[in-house]
């Protein structure tokens, strides 16, 4: 199911997308998931609800995913449960990755991971032959060259290590880069308040989380839409914003160590945040006017 917008796009530019999202964890997943669903060159094959290291967290993400799809009036059944925790050996989300990777489809397949890599690791264990059949775009990991603690990585270090040791195509957007996606709450309020149920869903989620004690490290008047670069680097290629570096493996302390072999990682070093923000706001505006439909 794809979004049809009021301007034409080339069918040759379409890509298949699977979104892995710990939607109930924090407040930036909503914007990234909704932006992906409203992008006409994305054929979203599934949204996988991902755990975030707490008991019952996958189920919470699944319920939050339902809220998003309901607000969009999105009727296709694309919400899929992921692994319930780091010790899982199977999941519907992993099965979807394998199924799409093995399809005879000329369109490229991208897995947008906004979270822990448990389901990607399981997919590779279910069918190792898919190691070169899709590109993982991962929001996670600390900066290069040393690495270190980072939230998404910390939810499942072992899965990240296994994925980095075997998957051919990885585009990594590490914390020093995704953290540049800062935006003030006044800007969000002015752009989103009262425009539609979807606008308010994004805004209210951020405001609610901004009021929690866990947000104490933030200024209190701004947020980071750190997951939005995952769709953003496909919407606009950011050709001169990354380096291809020798593949690293990830130690238990979350530091990087050079991996033997010829694998490389595309590591993003900068983004164009305003371009990604304005694309989100524009698509939300078109949606609120009734100018986007899902076909």
BAFIGU-800249 format. One record per residue (C-alpha): x, y, z; residue in three letters; chain; residue number from 1. Coordinates in Angstrom, 1 decimal. Example, Ala and Ser with C-alpha at 12.3 -4.5 7.8 and 13.67 -1.06 7.14 Angstrom:
2
+--------+--------+--------+------+-------+-----+
|      X |      Y |      Z | rest | kette |  nr |
+--------+--------+--------+------+-------+-----+
|   12.3 |   -4.5 |    7.8 |  ALA |     A |   1 |
|   13.7 |   -1.1 |    7.1 |  SER |     A |   2 |
+--------+--------+--------+------+-------+-----+
END
This chain:
295
+--------+--------+--------+------+-------+-----+
|      X |      Y |      Z | rest | kette |  nr |
+--------+--------+--------+------+-------+-----+
|    0.0 |    0.0 |    0.0 |  UNK |     A |   1 |
|    1.4 |    3.4 |   -1.0 |  UNK |     A |   2 |
|    0.6 |    7.0 |   -0.6 |  UNK |     A |   3 |
|   -0.8 |    8.8 |   -3.7 |  UNK |     A |   4 |
|    0.1 |   12.5 |   -3.6 |  UNK |     A |   5 |
|   -1.2 |   15.3 |   -5.9 |  UNK |     A |   6 |
|    2.0 |   15.3 |   -7.9 |  UNK |     A |   7 |
|    3.5 |   12.6 |  -10.2 |  UNK |     A |   8 |
|    6.5 |   10.4 |   -9.2 |  UNK |     A |   9 |
|    8.5 |    8.0 |  -11.3 |  UNK |     A |  10 |
|    7.5 |    4.4 |  -10.7 |  UNK |     A |  11 |
|   11.1 |    3.5 |  -11.3 |  UNK |     A |  12 |
|   12.1 |    5.4 |   -8.2 |  UNK |     A |  13 |
|    9.9 |    3.3 |   -5.9 |  UNK |     A |  14 |
|   11.5 |    1.3 |   -3.1 |  UNK |     A |  15 |
|   10.2 |   -1.3 |   -0.7 |  UNK |     A |  16 |
|   10.4 |   -0.4 |    2.9 |  UNK |     A |  17 |
|   10.0 |   -2.3 |    6.2 |  UNK |     A |  18 |
|   10.0 |   -0.1 |    9.3 |  UNK |     A |  19 |
|   11.2 |   -1.5 |   12.6 |  UNK |     A |  20 |
|   10.0 |    0.8 |   15.4 |  UNK |     A |  21 |
|    9.9 |    0.8 |   19.2 |  UNK |     A |  22 |
|    6.9 |    3.2 |   18.8 |  UNK |     A |  23 |
|    5.9 |    3.3 |   22.4 |  UNK |     A |  24 |
|    9.4 |    4.3 |   23.5 |  UNK |     A |  25 |
|    9.9 |    8.0 |   23.7 |  UNK |     A |  26 |
|    8.3 |   10.4 |   21.1 |  UNK |     A |  27 |
|   10.3 |   10.6 |   17.9 |  UNK |     A |  28 |
|    9.2 |    7.4 |   16.2 |  UNK |     A |  29 |
|    5.7 |    8.8 |   15.5 |  UNK |     A |  30 |
|    7.1 |   11.5 |   13.1 |  UNK |     A |  31 |
|    9.4 |    9.0 |   11.3 |  UNK |     A |  32 |
|    6.7 |    6.4 |   10.8 |  UNK |     A |  33 |
|    4.1 |    8.8 |    9.6 |  UNK |     A |  34 |
|    6.5 |   10.6 |    7.3 |  UNK |     A |  35 |
|    7.4 |    7.2 |    5.8 |  UNK |     A |  36 |
|    3.8 |    6.3 |    5.2 |  UNK |     A |  37 |
|    3.1 |    9.6 |    3.5 |  UNK |     A |  38 |
|    6.1 |    9.3 |    1.1 |  UNK |     A |  39 |
|    5.0 |    8.3 |   -2.4 |  UNK |     A |  40 |
|    8.2 |    6.5 |   -3.4 |  UNK |     A |  41 |
|    7.9 |    4.2 |   -0.4 |  UNK |     A |  42 |
|    5.9 |    1.0 |   -0.7 |  UNK |     A |  43 |
|    5.7 |    0.2 |    3.0 |  UNK |     A |  44 |
|    5.6 |   -3.6 |    3.3 |  UNK |     A |  45 |
|    5.2 |   -3.6 |    7.0 |  UNK |     A |  46 |
|    5.7 |   -1.8 |   10.3 |  UNK |     A |  47 |
|    7.2 |   -4.1 |   12.9 |  UNK |     A |  48 |
|    6.5 |   -3.3 |   16.5 |  UNK |     A |  49 |
|    9.8 |   -3.6 |   18.3 |  UNK |     A |  50 |
|   10.7 |   -4.2 |   22.0 |  UNK |     A |  51 |
|   12.8 |   -1.7 |   23.9 |  UNK |     A |  52 |
|   14.3 |   -3.9 |   26.5 |  UNK |     A |  53 |
|   11.4 |   -4.0 |   29.0 |  UNK |     A |  54 |
|    8.9 |   -6.7 |   29.6 |  UNK |     A |  55 |
|    5.8 |   -6.1 |   27.5 |  UNK |     A |  56 |
|    7.4 |   -3.3 |   25.5 |  UNK |     A |  57 |
|    6.8 |   -4.9 |   22.1 |  UNK |     A |  58 |
|    3.1 |   -5.2 |   23.0 |  UNK |     A |  59 |
|    3.1 |   -1.5 |   24.0 |  UNK |     A |  60 |
|    4.7 |   -0.6 |   20.6 |  UNK |     A |  61 |
|    2.1 |   -2.6 |   18.8 |  UNK |     A |  62 |
|   -0.7 |   -0.7 |   20.5 |  UNK |     A |  63 |
|    0.9 |    2.6 |   19.8 |  UNK |     A |  64 |
|    1.3 |    1.6 |   16.1 |  UNK |     A |  65 |
|   -2.5 |    1.0 |   16.0 |  UNK |     A |  66 |
|   -3.0 |    4.6 |   17.2 |  UNK |     A |  67 |
|   -0.9 |    5.9 |   14.3 |  UNK |     A |  68 |
|   -2.7 |    3.9 |   11.7 |  UNK |     A |  69 |
|   -6.1 |    4.8 |   13.1 |  UNK |     A |  70 |
|   -5.3 |    8.5 |   13.0 |  UNK |     A |  71 |
|   -4.2 |    8.1 |    9.3 |  UNK |     A |  72 |
|   -7.3 |    6.0 |    8.5 |  UNK |     A |  73 |
|   -4.8 |    3.5 |    7.1 |  UNK |     A |  74 |
|   -6.8 |    0.3 |    6.5 |  UNK |     A |  75 |
|   -4.1 |   -2.1 |    5.2 |  UNK |     A |  76 |
|   -3.0 |   -4.6 |    7.8 |  UNK |     A |  77 |
|    0.7 |   -3.8 |    7.8 |  UNK |     A |  78 |
|    1.4 |   -3.7 |   11.6 |  UNK |     A |  79 |
|    3.3 |   -6.8 |   12.7 |  UNK |     A |  80 |
|    4.6 |   -8.0 |   16.1 |  UNK |     A |  81 |
|    8.3 |   -8.2 |   16.5 |  UNK |     A |  82 |
|   10.5 |  -10.1 |   18.9 |  UNK |     A |  83 |
|    9.3 |   -9.9 |   22.5 |  UNK |     A |  84 |
|   12.9 |   -9.6 |   23.8 |  UNK |     A |  85 |
|   16.6 |  -10.1 |   23.2 |  UNK |     A |  86 |
|   16.4 |  -13.8 |   23.7 |  UNK |     A |  87 |
|   13.7 |  -14.4 |   21.1 |  UNK |     A |  88 |
|   14.6 |  -16.8 |   18.3 |  UNK |     A |  89 |
|   11.6 |  -16.1 |   16.0 |  UNK |     A |  90 |
|    9.2 |  -13.3 |   15.2 |  UNK |     A |  91 |
|    6.7 |  -12.3 |   12.6 |  UNK |     A |  92 |
|    8.8 |   -9.2 |   11.9 |  UNK |     A |  93 |
|   11.8 |  -11.3 |   11.1 |  UNK |     A |  94 |
|    9.7 |  -13.6 |    8.9 |  UNK |     A |  95 |
|    8.6 |  -10.5 |    7.0 |  UNK |     A |  96 |
|   12.2 |   -9.4 |    6.4 |  UNK |     A |  97 |
|   13.0 |  -12.9 |    5.0 |  UNK |     A |  98 |
|    9.9 |  -13.0 |    2.8 |  UNK |     A |  99 |
|   10.5 |   -9.6 |    1.2 |  UNK |     A | 100 |
|   14.3 |  -10.2 |    0.8 |  UNK |     A | 101 |
|   13.6 |  -13.4 |   -1.1 |  UNK |     A | 102 |
|   11.0 |  -11.9 |   -3.4 |  UNK |     A | 103 |
|   11.6 |  -11.6 |   -7.2 |  UNK |     A | 104 |
|   11.1 |   -7.8 |   -7.1 |  UNK |     A | 105 |
|   13.4 |   -5.4 |   -8.9 |  UNK |     A | 106 |
|   12.7 |   -2.6 |   -6.4 |  UNK |     A | 107 |
|   15.3 |   -2.3 |   -3.7 |  UNK |     A | 108 |
|   14.4 |   -3.3 |   -0.2 |  UNK |     A | 109 |
|   15.3 |   -1.1 |    2.8 |  UNK |     A | 110 |
|   14.8 |   -2.0 |    6.4 |  UNK |     A | 111 |
|   14.5 |    1.2 |    8.5 |  UNK |     A | 112 |
|   15.5 |    0.3 |   12.0 |  UNK |     A | 113 |
|   14.7 |    3.0 |   14.6 |  UNK |     A | 114 |
|   15.6 |    0.8 |   17.5 |  UNK |     A | 115 |
|   17.3 |   -2.5 |   18.6 |  UNK |     A | 116 |
|   18.3 |   -4.9 |   15.9 |  UNK |     A | 117 |
|   16.8 |   -8.1 |   17.4 |  UNK |     A | 118 |
|   14.5 |   -8.8 |   14.5 |  UNK |     A | 119 |
|   17.2 |   -8.2 |   11.9 |  UNK |     A | 120 |
|   19.5 |  -10.7 |   13.7 |  UNK |     A | 121 |
|   16.6 |  -13.2 |   13.8 |  UNK |     A | 122 |
|   15.9 |  -12.8 |   10.1 |  UNK |     A | 123 |
|   19.6 |  -13.5 |    9.3 |  UNK |     A | 124 |
|   19.6 |  -16.6 |   11.5 |  UNK |     A | 125 |
|   16.3 |  -17.9 |    9.9 |  UNK |     A | 126 |
|   17.8 |  -17.5 |    6.4 |  UNK |     A | 127 |
|   21.5 |  -16.5 |    6.1 |  UNK |     A | 128 |
|   21.2 |  -16.3 |    2.3 |  UNK |     A | 129 |
|   19.5 |  -12.9 |    2.6 |  UNK |     A | 130 |
|   22.8 |  -11.3 |    3.9 |  UNK |     A | 131 |
|   23.2 |   -9.3 |    0.7 |  UNK |     A | 132 |
|   19.5 |   -8.8 |   -0.4 |  UNK |     A | 133 |
|   18.5 |   -5.7 |    1.5 |  UNK |     A | 134 |
|   19.9 |   -2.5 |    3.0 |  UNK |     A | 135 |
|   19.7 |   -1.8 |    6.7 |  UNK |     A | 136 |
|   19.3 |    1.9 |    7.6 |  UNK |     A | 137 |
|   20.0 |    2.0 |   11.4 |  UNK |     A | 138 |
|   19.5 |    4.9 |   13.8 |  UNK |     A | 139 |
|   22.0 |    3.8 |   16.4 |  UNK |     A | 140 |
|   25.5 |    3.5 |   17.7 |  UNK |     A | 141 |
|   27.9 |    6.1 |   19.1 |  UNK |     A | 142 |
|   30.2 |    8.1 |   16.9 |  UNK |     A | 143 |
|   33.3 |    6.8 |   15.1 |  UNK |     A | 144 |
|   36.0 |    5.7 |   15.6 |  UNK |     A | 145 |
|   35.6 |    4.7 |   19.2 |  UNK |     A | 146 |
|   31.9 |    4.0 |   19.8 |  UNK |     A | 147 |
|   30.5 |    3.7 |   23.3 |  UNK |     A | 148 |
|   27.1 |    3.7 |   25.0 |  UNK |     A | 149 |
|   24.1 |    4.6 |   22.9 |  UNK |     A | 150 |
|   20.4 |    3.9 |   23.6 |  UNK |     A | 151 |
|   19.3 |    1.9 |   20.6 |  UNK |     A | 152 |
|   22.5 |   -0.2 |   20.7 |  UNK |     A | 153 |
|   22.2 |   -0.8 |   24.4 |  UNK |     A | 154 |
|   18.8 |   -2.5 |   24.0 |  UNK |     A | 155 |
|   20.5 |   -5.5 |   22.3 |  UNK |     A | 156 |
|   24.2 |   -5.3 |   21.9 |  UNK |     A | 157 |
|   24.6 |   -9.0 |   20.9 |  UNK |     A | 158 |
|   22.2 |   -8.6 |   18.0 |  UNK |     A | 159 |
|   24.0 |   -5.5 |   16.7 |  UNK |     A | 160 |
|   27.3 |   -7.4 |   16.8 |  UNK |     A | 161 |
|   25.9 |  -10.3 |   14.8 |  UNK |     A | 162 |
|   24.2 |   -8.1 |   12.2 |  UNK |     A | 163 |
|   27.4 |   -6.0 |   11.8 |  UNK |     A | 164 |
|   29.4 |   -9.2 |   11.4 |  UNK |     A | 165 |
|   27.3 |  -10.6 |    8.6 |  UNK |     A | 166 |
|   25.0 |   -8.2 |    6.7 |  UNK |     A | 167 |
|   26.5 |   -6.7 |    3.6 |  UNK |     A | 168 |
|   24.7 |   -3.4 |    3.2 |  UNK |     A | 169 |
|   24.5 |   -1.2 |    6.3 |  UNK |     A | 170 |
|   23.8 |    2.6 |    6.4 |  UNK |     A | 171 |
|   24.4 |    3.8 |    9.9 |  UNK |     A | 172 |
|   23.3 |    7.1 |   11.4 |  UNK |     A | 173 |
|   25.1 |    7.3 |   14.7 |  UNK |     A | 174 |
|   24.2 |    9.5 |   17.7 |  UNK |     A | 175 |
|   26.4 |   12.5 |   17.0 |  UNK |     A | 176 |
|   24.5 |   12.8 |   13.6 |  UNK |     A | 177 |
|   20.9 |   11.9 |   14.5 |  UNK |     A | 178 |
|   21.1 |   14.2 |   17.5 |  UNK |     A | 179 |
|   21.4 |   17.2 |   15.1 |  UNK |     A | 180 |
|   17.7 |   16.8 |   14.4 |  UNK |     A | 181 |
|   16.8 |   19.2 |   17.1 |  UNK |     A | 182 |
|   13.6 |   21.4 |   16.8 |  UNK |     A | 183 |
|   12.0 |   23.7 |   19.3 |  UNK |     A | 184 |
|    8.6 |   22.9 |   20.8 |  UNK |     A | 185 |
|    7.4 |   26.3 |   19.8 |  UNK |     A | 186 |
|    8.2 |   25.5 |   16.2 |  UNK |     A | 187 |
|    6.4 |   22.2 |   16.5 |  UNK |     A | 188 |
|    3.4 |   23.8 |   18.2 |  UNK |     A | 189 |
|    3.1 |   26.5 |   15.5 |  UNK |     A | 190 |
|    3.4 |   23.9 |   12.7 |  UNK |     A | 191 |
|    1.2 |   21.2 |   14.1 |  UNK |     A | 192 |
|   -1.4 |   22.4 |   16.7 |  UNK |     A | 193 |
|   -5.0 |   21.7 |   15.6 |  UNK |     A | 194 |
|   -4.2 |   21.0 |   12.0 |  UNK |     A | 195 |
|   -5.5 |   17.4 |   12.1 |  UNK |     A | 196 |
|   -5.6 |   14.3 |   14.3 |  UNK |     A | 197 |
|   -2.3 |   13.2 |   12.9 |  UNK |     A | 198 |
|   -0.7 |   16.6 |   13.6 |  UNK |     A | 199 |
|   -1.9 |   16.6 |   17.1 |  UNK |     A | 200 |
|   -0.8 |   13.0 |   17.7 |  UNK |     A | 201 |
|    2.8 |   13.9 |   16.9 |  UNK |     A | 202 |
|    2.7 |   17.1 |   18.9 |  UNK |     A | 203 |
|    0.9 |   15.8 |   22.0 |  UNK |     A | 204 |
|    3.2 |   12.8 |   22.2 |  UNK |     A | 205 |
|    6.3 |   15.1 |   22.3 |  UNK |     A | 206 |
|    4.7 |   17.5 |   24.8 |  UNK |     A | 207 |
|    3.7 |   14.6 |   27.1 |  UNK |     A | 208 |
|    7.2 |   13.1 |   27.0 |  UNK |     A | 209 |
|    8.8 |   16.5 |   27.5 |  UNK |     A | 210 |
|    6.9 |   16.8 |   30.8 |  UNK |     A | 211 |
|    8.3 |   13.5 |   32.2 |  UNK |     A | 212 |
|   11.2 |   13.4 |   34.7 |  UNK |     A | 213 |
|   13.1 |   11.2 |   32.2 |  UNK |     A | 214 |
|   13.5 |   14.2 |   29.9 |  UNK |     A | 215 |
|   15.6 |   16.1 |   32.5 |  UNK |     A | 216 |
|   18.7 |   16.1 |   30.3 |  UNK |     A | 217 |
|   16.8 |   18.1 |   27.7 |  UNK |     A | 218 |
|   16.4 |   21.9 |   27.8 |  UNK |     A | 219 |
|   12.6 |   21.6 |   28.3 |  UNK |     A | 220 |
|   11.8 |   23.7 |   25.2 |  UNK |     A | 221 |
|   13.1 |   21.5 |   22.4 |  UNK |     A | 222 |
|   13.1 |   18.0 |   21.2 |  UNK |     A | 223 |
|   15.1 |   15.7 |   18.9 |  UNK |     A | 224 |
|   13.3 |   14.0 |   16.0 |  UNK |     A | 225 |
|   16.3 |   11.6 |   15.9 |  UNK |     A | 226 |
|   14.5 |    8.8 |   14.0 |  UNK |     A | 227 |
|   13.4 |   10.9 |   11.0 |  UNK |     A | 228 |
|   16.8 |   10.6 |    9.2 |  UNK |     A | 229 |
|   16.0 |    7.0 |    8.4 |  UNK |     A | 230 |
|   13.3 |    7.9 |    5.8 |  UNK |     A | 231 |
|   15.1 |   11.2 |    5.3 |  UNK |     A | 232 |
|   18.2 |    9.8 |    3.6 |  UNK |     A | 233 |
|   16.0 |    7.9 |    1.1 |  UNK |     A | 234 |
|   13.7 |   10.9 |    0.4 |  UNK |     A | 235 |
|   16.8 |   13.0 |   -0.3 |  UNK |     A | 236 |
|   20.0 |   11.0 |   -1.0 |  UNK |     A | 237 |
|   22.4 |   13.2 |    1.1 |  UNK |     A | 238 |
|   25.1 |   12.1 |   -1.4 |  UNK |     A | 239 |
|   27.9 |   14.1 |    0.2 |  UNK |     A | 240 |
|   27.0 |   13.4 |    3.8 |  UNK |     A | 241 |
|   28.6 |   10.1 |    4.5 |  UNK |     A | 242 |
|   31.8 |    8.1 |    4.5 |  UNK |     A | 243 |
|   32.3 |    4.4 |    3.6 |  UNK |     A | 244 |
|   34.4 |    3.0 |    6.4 |  UNK |     A | 245 |
|   35.8 |   -0.5 |    7.0 |  UNK |     A | 246 |
|   33.2 |   -2.5 |    8.9 |  UNK |     A | 247 |
|   33.5 |   -2.5 |   12.7 |  UNK |     A | 248 |
|   32.2 |   -5.1 |   15.1 |  UNK |     A | 249 |
|   30.7 |   -4.0 |   18.4 |  UNK |     A | 250 |
|   32.2 |   -5.1 |   21.7 |  UNK |     A | 251 |
|   30.1 |   -5.8 |   24.8 |  UNK |     A | 252 |
|   31.0 |   -2.3 |   26.1 |  UNK |     A | 253 |
|   29.6 |   -0.9 |   22.9 |  UNK |     A | 254 |
|   32.9 |    0.2 |   21.6 |  UNK |     A | 255 |
|   33.9 |   -0.4 |   18.0 |  UNK |     A | 256 |
|   36.6 |   -2.9 |   16.9 |  UNK |     A | 257 |
|   37.8 |   -3.4 |   13.3 |  UNK |     A | 258 |
|   36.2 |   -6.5 |   11.7 |  UNK |     A | 259 |
|   38.4 |   -8.7 |    9.5 |  UNK |     A | 260 |
|   37.2 |   -8.9 |    5.9 |  UNK |     A | 261 |
|   36.0 |   -6.6 |    3.2 |  UNK |     A | 262 |
|   32.7 |   -5.4 |    4.5 |  UNK |     A | 263 |
|   32.1 |   -1.6 |    4.7 |  UNK |     A | 264 |
|   29.5 |    0.6 |    6.4 |  UNK |     A | 265 |
|   28.1 |    3.8 |    5.0 |  UNK |     A | 266 |
|   28.4 |    6.0 |    8.1 |  UNK |     A | 267 |
|   26.5 |    9.4 |    7.9 |  UNK |     A | 268 |
|   28.5 |   12.4 |    9.1 |  UNK |     A | 269 |
|   25.9 |   15.1 |    8.6 |  UNK |     A | 270 |
|   22.3 |   15.7 |    7.6 |  UNK |     A | 271 |
|   20.1 |   18.4 |    6.2 |  UNK |     A | 272 |
|   17.6 |   18.6 |    9.1 |  UNK |     A | 273 |
|   15.5 |   21.5 |    7.7 |  UNK |     A | 274 |
|   14.9 |   19.6 |    4.5 |  UNK |     A | 275 |
|   13.6 |   16.5 |    6.5 |  UNK |     A | 276 |
|   11.5 |   18.7 |    8.8 |  UNK |     A | 277 |
|    9.9 |   20.6 |    6.0 |  UNK |     A | 278 |
|    9.1 |   17.5 |    4.0 |  UNK |     A | 279 |
|    7.3 |   16.1 |    7.1 |  UNK |     A | 280 |
|    5.3 |   19.4 |    7.6 |  UNK |     A | 281 |
|    4.5 |   19.6 |    3.9 |  UNK |     A | 282 |
|    3.2 |   16.1 |    3.7 |  UNK |     A | 283 |
|    1.1 |   16.5 |    6.9 |  UNK |     A | 284 |
|   -0.4 |   19.7 |    5.4 |  UNK |     A | 285 |
|   -1.3 |   17.8 |    2.1 |  UNK |     A | 286 |
|   -2.8 |   15.0 |    4.2 |  UNK |     A | 287 |
|   -4.9 |   17.4 |    6.3 |  UNK |     A | 288 |
|   -6.3 |   19.0 |    3.1 |  UNK |     A | 289 |
|   -7.4 |   15.6 |    1.8 |  UNK |     A | 290 |
|   -4.8 |   15.6 |   -0.9 |  UNK |     A | 291 |
|   -3.1 |   12.3 |    0.0 |  UNK |     A | 292 |
|   -4.8 |    8.9 |   -0.3 |  UNK |     A | 293 |
|   -3.6 |    5.4 |    0.2 |  UNK |     A | 294 |
|   -3.9 |    3.0 |   -2.7 |  UNK |     A | 295 |
+--------+--------+--------+------+-------+-----+
END
